Amino acid sequence: MYERSSVAELASVLRQEMNRYSPGEKLPSSRRLVETHRVSPVTVSRALARLAAEGLVVTRPGAGVFRSGPRAAPPAEGDTSWQEVALSADASADQVPRSVDAGGVLATLAAPPPGVVELSGGYLPPGLRPERALAAALARAGRRPGAWERPPVEGVAELRGWFAREIGGPDGSVTAADVLITAGGQSAITTALRALAAPGAAVLVESPTYPGLLAAARASGLRPVPVPVDTDGLRPELLDGAFRASGARVLVCQPLFQNPTGAVLHAERREAVLEAARQAGAFVVEDDFARHLVHEDAGPPPPTLRSADPDGRVVHLCSLTKATSPSLRVGALAARGPVLERLRAVQTVDSFFVPRPLQEAALELVGAPAWPRHLRNVAARLRERREVMLGALAREPALSVTHAPRGGYHLWLRLPDGTDEFALAGAALRAGVSVAPGRPYFAAEPAARHLRLSFAPAAGEGEIADGVRRLRTACDDVLG
């Protein structure tokens, strides 16, 4: 069972038992709750923290946990309707209205209800995270001399050097001076978009693509223009036309195990993509989110686009988050030329810098012997999970897998024409499994209906197979 499910269940039980206690009366000790409910001390602590946040209990250090007194009446609500005008009024008639729609992102971040199999998320489950190594790295980082001092705004030099070697490869085509440390991949995407494109401009994106990119572009007042992707990645013959028609000066792409299709940009297309950007005088933002998610049977991944770009055309971004923990929000931007100063300025204005203890912990983690062992374990487990999901899906003819990638953590499923994706996702949730409908992954009208299934967040292989069985039940209800 997931720890988070245990926490939710214990909190629910304690909430129901709260009427046993008078206001101010002490609840049983944590040790007693552990014994009574057969859960871990961490689960008890987190459940009590939930009740405290709800105002049901009060924690008194050294004394225990007590039921709260009667709640005061909530203050009268004011009239906030004026905000509708203030938030929707545009600066000028010809300006592209901003929209901040985080729905597609929240769908992948929200924890499903207890008992629901998660096939919609984008992070490793607790059992695959290097939690012991992370804890040890954080402890060592906190003892480093100067760990709590203000870091350079570009990031800690040693960590920048490590990312430079990861991005550029052994030939040294990327140096520490080319790297800016960021607060994860999503922050890097937002910084790159704000630095490279003015409000109202078009930005080319793959179709389909990650909803977080579309949300970030629209929140910055940009116009995402789709360029279709097939099993070999971005289609260069359509890219040329998109640059000409839109006037865009920025392309955002994921050449390695693209999200959501899993496609890898074919070797013959790599130069064509860069050449199209050269002809358009445009930047290529290379989102390399999956390099540490290569499966055991994949072989060496191709080098980054950035490693083959001496002219500063490619702005590369990557992150440690996907291969470690949602809370290790440490990533990097790599660029060359005047654009690097622009990127640095935007990030400095937004957030000053990434906290130094987190940077030091990341450096400790990737420098420890446990790091390569962790990556090997992830590579093996992701391959096994992929095969389990493919085997389970093979027994459901209505769910067609368009591509079986050897990296990343998701499968992109083609649905029968006319399927209501959101109705199917709702039916799946009622059947006990969460899935991601495909519509939020498209910048414009999709050519077909899809679902994205993730084999990363499930607790184990048995849960993956069970989740697909539950999805089959939903398909029977919706598709007939």
N, C-alpha and C positions, 0 to 999 in steps of 0.2 A: 504493500500500500504506500502511496505517496505520503511523505511527511505532511504536505499541505492538506491532504484529505483527512489525515488523523487530527490535525489541528482544528479543522472546520467541524468535524464530528464531535470532538471533545467540547469545543466551545458551545455547540448546539445543546449538548447534554447539560452542561453547567448552566446554561441560560434557562433551560426548562426547570432546573432544580433551585433556581434563585429564590423562589417564594418560600422555601424552607427556612430561610434566614431572615431575621429582622434587620431593619436598617442599622448599620453599625456593628452587626454580629460578625464574628470572624469565621471565615470559611476553613475547611480542612487544610492541613499543611500540604505543601507540594509533594512531599514524600508520600503522604496518605493518598493523594490523588493519583500518583504514579502507580501505587499498589492496587488501588480500587479499580482503575480503568485500564490497567495493563498497557500503559504507554510510556514513552521516554520522558525524562525530565525536561528536555527541550520542547516536546509537544505540550506539556503542561504549562511551561513558561509562556509559550506563544499563544496558547488558548486564553490564558489569564490576561495577557496583553491585549487581546482582542476585546475582552469584556471590559477592560479598563478604558480602552478607546471609545467604547460605546457608553461609558458612564455608569455601568452596572456595578463595578467594584472599584475599590480604592486600594492601592498597594502602599504599605507603610514599611520602608526598609527596617529590618530587624524585628518587626512585630508581626507581619503577615499580610493577608489579603482579607478585606472586609467588604460587606455589602454596602453599597452607597446609600445615602439618604434619599429622600424624595427629591425628584428633579424639579428645578425651578421652571416656571412657565417660560416658554421660548419668547424672545422679544418679538414685537409686532413687525411683520415684514413691510418693507417700503415698496414703492412703485418703481420697478426697474424698466418699465416699458420704453422709457426714453432711449435706452441703450440700442434698441433696434434701429433707430435712425442714425445714431452716432457710429455704430459699427458698420453700417451699410453705405454710408455716404462716401462717394468717391471724390478724389481730389480734382479730377477733371473728367469730362465726358468721354475722352478718347483713351482713358487709362483702363487697363485690364483689371476688373474687380478681383480682389483677393478672396480666396476661400480657404478656410482652414478646416479640412475634413479629415479627421484622424480615424474614421471608422474602419478602414481597411487595416490600419496599423494596430488599432486596439483589438481587432479580432484575433490577431496573432499573439498579442501580449496578455490577454485576459485568461486567467486560470479557469478551466471548466468547472462546473459544479461537482461535488463529490460523487464518485461512482461513474463519471463519464470518461470514456477513453479519449485521450487527447491525440488527434491526428492532424491538428491544425497549427500547432505552435512552431516556433523557429529556434528553439534552444535545446541543448542536450538535457536529458533527465538527470537528477541527482546522482544516480548510479554510474553515469559516464563522465561526470565532471571530476576534475582533479582537485577535489575539495581538501584533501589532506595536504597536497602540495601547495595549494593556494594559502591555506592557513599558515603553513610553515614559512612560505614566502612573505606573507604579510607580517609575521612576527619578526623575521630577520630584517625586513625593510624598515620596520619601526625603530630598530636599534642602529641603523646606519648613521654615521655622522652626518649631520645636516639634513636628515630625512624630513624634518618638519620646517625647514627653511623654504623661502620662496624659490621656486624653480625658474630657470630661464623660460621666457614665454614660448620659445620654440620647442621646449621639452628637454629632459635630461639627456646630456650628450651621449652617454653610453647606450641608452635605449634608442635614440635616433640612429646610432651606428648599427645596432642590431636590426632594426627595420630596414635600413639601407641595404644590408647584405641579403635580407629576405627578398626585397623587391628587385634589386639589380642583379642578383646572382654573384658568382665568384669572380667575375671579371672587373668588379668595381665600377660598373657604369652608373651606379647611384651611390652618393656619398652622404654622410651624416648631415652635411650642410644643405642637402636637398630635401630634408625631411622635417616635417612639423608634426608633433604629437597631438592627437585629438582625443576627445572624450567619446571614443567609439566610432563605428561606421556611420551611423545616422547623422551624428554631428559633423563628420567629415563631408558627407553629401551636402548638407545644408550650407556649410561654409563654402564649398566649391561652387555651388549654384549662385550664391550671393556674390561671390568674387568674380565670376566669369560672365554673368548675364545681367543686363539691366531689367528692371521691372517692365513688363509688357513684351519682352523678347520671347522668341520661340526657342525651345530646347528640344533636341531630338532624343527620343527614348526608344528602347526596344519595346516591341509589342508581341506578347505581354511582358510586363515588368513588375518589379517589386512595388506594392502600394505605398511604401514609405517614400520612395522617390517621387511618385506622382503627388503625394501630399506635400512634400517639401517644396516642389517646384511651384505648385499652385499657391502655397502660402507665401512664397516670395514674389507673387505676381507674374509668374512665367507661364508660357503656353506650351504644355507638353505636346509634341508632334510625334505620332507613332511611326516606327519603321519595323516591319514584320521580321520575325525570327523563325527559322526552321531548325531541323535537327543538327545542322552545321553552323548554327549561330546567325548573327546579323546578315541580312541579304544585301551585299554591296550594290547590286544593280538598282535597288530601291532606295538605298542611302543617297546616291548621287542626286536622284530626283527630289528627295526630301530636303536636301540642303538648298537646291535651287529654288524650290517652291516656297520654302518657309523663310529663307534668309538667315537661318539659325547659324550661330557661331559656336555652339556647344553640342556635343553628342555624349550621352551617358550610356555606357554599356558594361555588361558583365561577360567578358570573354570566356571565363572558366566556370562551368557548371551553373549556367544562367538560372536565375530565380524568376519564374517558376519552372521553366521547361527542362532544365538540366543540360542544355546544349553547350557544347564546347566550340568556340570559334575555330573553324577549319583553318589549317595552315595556309592554304591558298587565299583565304579571305583576309588574313591578318594585314597583309600589305595593302590590299585593296581598300580596307577600311581606313588605314592611315593616309593613303593617297587621296581618298575622297575628302578627308578632313583638310589635307594640304591644299587641295584645289579650292576649297571653300574658305580657307583662312580661319579654320575652326579648331577649337580644343576638343580633345577626346578625354572624358573623365572615365577612367578604368576602375570599376568597382570590383576589387579582387577579394570578395568576401569569403570564398570557399577554398582557398589554397590549402588550409589546414584541415579540410574535410574530404580529402581524396581517399577513396576506398582502397582496400587492400589489394584488389585485383585490377587496379587502374593503370599501373605503371607510372613513370615520372610525368608530372604535369608539364605542359608547355611553359616556356618562360613568359614573363609579363610583357605586355605591350610596351611598358615604360622602359624595359631593358634594351629595347631595339629602337629607341627614340632619342637621338642626340640633340634634337632641335627644340625640346621643350614643348612639343605638341601635346603629349600625354600628361595628364594630372592623375596620378595613381592614388587610390585609397584602399586601405585594408584595416583589419581589426583583429584583436585577440578574442573578442567576446564569443563568437560562435563556437569556437573550439574549447572554451573554458567554462565561463559562467555568465549569465546575463548581467551580473553586477561587476564584472571586470571590464569596465567601459574604457578601454585603452586601445587606440588605433593610431593611424598615421596617414598623412598626406605627403606625397612626394612630387615635387615639381622643380622646374629649372627656369631661370630667367626672371623677368619682372613680375610674373604671375605669382611667384613664391612670396614676394613681399605683400602682394595684395591678399593672398590667403592668410598670411600671418596677421595682417592688419584687421581683417574681418574677425578672425577668431579672438584676437586680443580685445577688440571692442565688445564682442559678445560675452566672453567668459574669462578674460585675462589669461588663464592657463589651466592645464589639467593638474589636479592636486598632486603634489610631489610624492606623498606616501604611496599613492596608487601607482605612479610611474615606477617607483623603486620596487614595489611588490611585483609588478610585471617583469621588471628586469631580473629580479631574483628567480621568478618562476621559469622564464625561458632559458636561464643559465644553469638550472639545476639538472642533474641526471634524470630526474623524474619526467622532464618535459618530452624528450623523444620517446620514452616508454608510453607516456600518455597518448601521444599522437599515433603510435602504432596500435594501441588498444582501440582508439576511436576508429581508425581505418578498418580494423577487423570487425568491430561490432556494427558499424554502419553497413558494411557489405552484407553481414548476416541479416540485419534488419531489412535491408532492401530486398533480399531474396525471399524472406518470409512474406513481405507485403506483395511482391510480384506473384508469388505462388497463390496467395489468398485471392488476389484480384483475378487470376486466370480462371477461377471458378465462377466469375460474374461477368457474363458476356455484355451486359449493358455498360460496363465501365471499361473503356478502352485506353490503355496506356500508350501515349504517343511516343515515348522515349524512355529507355531504362538507363539512366546515367550512372557512371561509376565514380560519382563524387556528389557532394551536397547531401541533402537530407530529405528530398521531396520527389514525388512523382506527379506528373501533370496528366490528368485524365480527361479524355474527350467524352462528352455525354451525348446521348441521342438528340438529334435536332428537335428544337421546341421544348426541351426540358427547362423547367423553372429551377434554376440553380439555388435560389434562396429558399424555395419551398423544399427542395431536397435537403439542403443544409439544416433547415428547421426540423424536418422529419428525422434526420440523422441524430440531431441533438435529443429529440424525444426518445429515440431508440438507444441512446446512451453513448454516442460518439460525436465528437466535434470535428468538423471538416471546414475547409475554406472554399466558398464559392468563387468561381473564376472571374466574375465581372469586375471586381475592384482592381484586377491586374491589367486592365486595358485603359489606355488614355482616350480611346474613342470606341465606337461600336465594335464589339468582337465579331469575328466571322463564324464562331461556333460557341457552344456551351462547354464549360469545363469545371472541374474541381481540382484543388491542390490538396494532396495528402502528404503529410510529413511522417516519416518513420523515426524521427529523432526523439520527440518528447515522451513517447510511451515508456512505461516502466520496464517492459521486457518484450521479448518476441511473442510470447503467448498473448499479451495484451494487444499487440499489433493485429494478430490473426483474429482475435475476438472483435476488435474494432471494425475490421473489414466485414465480418459476419453481421455486425449490427448495421453497418452501412447497407449491406445487401437487403436487410429487412426494410430499411427506409426506401430503397429503390423499388421494392415490391409495392410499397404503399403509394409512391408518387408516380412511378413509371407504368405500373400495372403488369 
